[in-house]
């Protein structure tokens, strides 16, 4: 199978998997928040966010392991793959005990840190957080095994496991909340689903790669040094990412109150969750870029980076321009109608959603820069610039909330400003300079067509919204159809390369007349 066909297959299966998650989220999320209530859901978001920060104590070993698994696979160095995985799992096994103790301490202080969290939740937090910390070990095993599948371009197998995890999580969530088991039940579901993912990826990785030997877990000092050389900058970059995307919840919980965490989560859910469609473009293109960079074969690196940028815009522009224009109507139809959130809460959530969608729209223009820098070994720059962005984001959010009293909109605006500068400008400039790609070429081939189609599509969507107001799901669906009817020809001429247009025309012609 050709490289183009493999990338297309991988991208389609990744999108299918993410679409399944999106459909489940659409139906399940209102049920969760209305069953738990606004305060309990806000506390759940904070517990998950705290666990996410504890996961950063792996200092980037997971990311480093995935990188070297792909790197050594590209060179057919099977023994190095095995030693890398064994060392990584030895590290995680050693780390998890101390992590559970830290989690228990954080749980004890949990009601004192966040406003409006009742003291009665202290016992729950002391028990739940260590369990979630131990879940990090399962997550590490699952992630590392899935990187083995990804190194062989078998994203179909990765998504097969993910769909199994999704089924367990969905059914389990409905059952435990229906039985009234609340937050403790959700923790059990999370552990069970992650166990399914770890076992599934482990079995498939062994069947795909007979030379794979994960056991025994042991730490090779030389291999650990190699992993740490990459993982420490990667860990700093991951910490910065957490600051950017999850500290917002802490700012809301500390500076405002825990109930508003649920409102912010509703507003941020759609922009962040749908980002997966764009992120899977980078995930799909990263292994071939990494393998080409490992061989110092720069032609495929440049062409894949440009194509990745076009593909990200192709997918992301209709999503985020669409949310900016039609998002509030969608939110009111989705979460309105007597749920646990008031109309004022939904209006605030809609404002957050628009601001964060604007941030993601700007991010589209530099979405492939960080993965490219990672592939060519410039992970330290990602860490440094990510840290700068994170600090700017946090500082701006606190200033806009505490000083200017912008409330939830201020938290989201801090993300927008910092992301526009770093992700939209600095990162792509650095990626071009570090890889030797001409910046002018990147602007002509990616930025200019992206700006053109975003502007044209926004004008068209505003016209559609004016002519076809959405007061029901049927009217909203009509808006989407009318918007996409114009976007398809726009993207065909502005974002697709000539060779891709010829392939599409050939596929259409042969489907009608048969192969010549």
Buried (B, 14 or more C-beta within 10 A) or exposed (E): EEEEEBBEBBBBBBBBBBEBBBEBBEEBBBBBBBBBBBBBBBBBBBBBBBBBBBBBBBBBBBBBBBBBBBBBBBEEBBEBBBBBBBBBBBBBBEBBEEBBEBBBEBBBEBBEBBBBBEEEBBEBBBBBBBBBBBBBBBBBBBBBBBBBBBBBBBBBBBBBBBBBBBBBBBEBBBEBBEEEBBBEBBBEBBBBBBBBBBBBBBEBBBEBBEEBBBEEBEBBEEBBEBBBBBBBBBBBBBBBBBBBBBBBBBBBBBBBBBBBBBBBBBBBBBBBBBBBBBBBBBBBBBBBBBBBBBEEEBEBBBEBBBBBBBBBBBBBBBBBBBBBBBBBBBBBBBBEEEBBBEEEBBBBBBBBBBBBBBBBBBBBBBBBBBBBBBBBBBBBBBBBBBBBBBBBBBEBBBBBBEEEEBBBBBBBBBBBBBBBBBBBEBBBBBBBEBBEBEEEEBBEBBBEBBBEBBEBBBEBBBBBBEEBEBEEEEEBEBBBEBBBEBBEEBBBEBBBEEEBEEEEEEEEEEEEEEEE
